[in-house]
Amino acid sequence: VQLQASGGGLVQAGGSLRLSCAASGRTFSRNTVGWFRQAPGNERQFVASSPWHGGHTFYANFAEGRFTISRDNADNTVTLQMNSLEPEDTGVYYCAAAKGNLATIIARDARQYSYWGRGTQVTVSS
């Protein structure tokens, strides 16, 4: 599976971005997918995840109410809509897919994901 994230860019605080992740090589319709981010000097941080059926999406506290993860299994894509962006949201955003479906309790753990995209830079200016 190859994942390619896109949609990053420079935006002012309060603005919005929509990230997309396209998978190729195989379908991930039966896999949990997630978004992570990493700021310079920081560890990779969980943002959001979606189980294969799209229900019971799970968000980091900072993303709750501002970010929305969604997926289209027919197109093999997953998106992350980010609203009310803050400078603290700056970082490289990665999409990832697990080998199977993950329980919510472990979906925030990056070690559970086997497939990773190259990341897309998000910069939020104040």
C-alpha positions as CSV (number, residue, x, y, z in Angstrom):
1,V,0.0,0.0,0.0
2,Q,1.2,3.5,-0.9
3,L,-0.3,6.5,0.7
4,Q,0.0,10.0,-0.6
5,A,-1.1,13.0,1.5
6,S,-1.9,16.4,-0.1
7,G,-3.6,19.6,0.7
8,G,-1.2,21.2,3.1
9,G,-0.2,24.8,2.8
10,L,0.1,28.2,4.5
11,V,-3.0,29.6,6.2
12,Q,-3.7,32.3,8.7
13,A,-4.9,31.5,12.1
14,G,-8.6,30.9,12.1
15,G,-8.5,29.5,8.6
16,S,-9.2,26.1,7.2
17,L,-7.4,23.4,5.2
18,R,-8.6,20.1,3.8
19,L,-6.0,17.3,3.7
20,S,-6.5,14.3,1.5
21,C,-4.8,11.0,1.4
22,A,-5.0,8.6,-1.5
23,A,-4.1,5.0,-1.3
24,S,-2.8,2.8,-4.1
25,G,-1.6,-0.7,-4.3
26,R,-4.5,-2.2,-2.5
27,T,-7.8,-1.2,-1.0
28,F,-7.8,-0.2,2.7
29,S,-11.6,-0.4,3.0
30,R,-11.1,-2.9,5.9
31,N,-8.4,-1.0,7.7
32,T,-8.4,1.7,10.3
33,V,-6.9,4.9,8.9
34,G,-5.5,7.7,10.8
35,W,-3.8,11.1,10.7
36,F,-0.8,12.1,12.7
37,R,1.3,15.2,12.8
38,Q,4.8,16.2,13.8
39,A,6.2,19.6,14.6
40,P,9.9,20.3,14.6
41,G,11.6,18.9,17.7
42,N,8.5,17.0,18.7
43,E,7.3,13.4,18.6
44,R,4.7,12.3,16.1
45,Q,1.3,13.1,17.5
46,F,-2.0,11.4,17.0
47,V,-4.7,13.6,15.4
48,A,-7.7,11.4,14.3
49,S,-8.6,7.9,13.2
50,S,-11.5,6.2,11.5
51,P,-12.3,2.5,11.6
52,W,-13.0,0.8,8.3
53,H,-16.8,1.4,8.4
54,G,-16.3,5.1,9.1
55,G,-18.2,5.1,12.4
56,H,-16.8,5.8,15.9
57,T,-14.2,8.3,14.6
58,F,-11.7,9.2,17.3
59,Y,-9.9,12.5,17.9
60,A,-7.2,13.9,20.0
61,N,-8.4,16.5,22.5
62,F,-6.9,19.4,20.5
63,A,-8.7,18.2,17.3
64,E,-12.2,17.6,18.8
65,G,-14.7,20.0,17.4
66,R,-12.3,21.6,14.9
67,F,-11.1,18.7,12.8
68,T,-13.2,16.1,10.9
69,I,-11.9,12.8,9.5
70,S,-13.9,11.1,6.8
71,R,-13.2,8.4,4.3
72,D,-14.5,7.2,1.0
73,N,-13.8,3.5,0.6
74,A,-15.0,3.4,-2.9
75,D,-12.3,5.9,-3.9
76,N,-9.8,4.7,-1.4
77,T,-9.3,8.1,0.1
78,V,-9.4,9.7,3.5
79,T,-9.7,13.4,4.3
80,L,-9.1,15.6,7.2
81,Q,-11.0,18.8,7.3
82,M,-9.3,21.3,9.6
83,N,-11.1,24.4,10.8
84,S,-10.2,27.2,13.2
85,L,-6.6,26.5,12.7
86,E,-4.1,27.8,15.3
87,P,-0.3,28.3,15.0
88,E,0.1,25.3,17.3
89,D,-1.4,23.2,14.5
90,T,1.7,23.8,12.4
91,G,3.6,20.6,11.4
92,V,3.9,17.8,8.9
93,Y,0.7,15.8,8.7
94,Y,0.8,12.2,7.8
95,C,-1.9,9.7,6.9
96,A,-1.5,6.1,7.9
97,A,-3.3,2.8,7.6
98,A,-3.3,-0.2,9.9
99,K,-3.1,-3.7,8.6
100,G,-6.6,-4.3,9.9
101,N,-9.3,-2.7,12.0
102,L,-8.1,-1.2,15.3
103,A,-9.9,-0.9,18.5
104,T,-10.4,2.7,19.5
105,I,-8.3,2.2,22.6
106,I,-5.2,1.6,20.5
107,A,-6.0,3.7,17.5
108,R,-4.0,6.6,18.8
109,D,-0.8,4.5,18.9
110,A,1.4,5.2,15.9
111,R,3.0,1.8,16.3
112,Q,-0.2,0.1,15.3
113,Y,0.0,1.6,11.8
114,S,1.9,-0.3,9.1
115,Y,1.5,2.0,6.1
116,W,2.5,5.7,6.1
117,G,2.4,8.5,3.5
118,R,5.2,11.0,3.1
119,G,3.4,13.8,4.8
120,T,2.2,17.3,3.9
121,Q,3.3,20.5,5.5
122,V,0.7,22.6,7.3
123,T,1.8,26.1,8.4
124,V,-0.5,28.3,10.4
125,S,0.6,31.9,10.8
126,S,-0.5,34.1,13.6
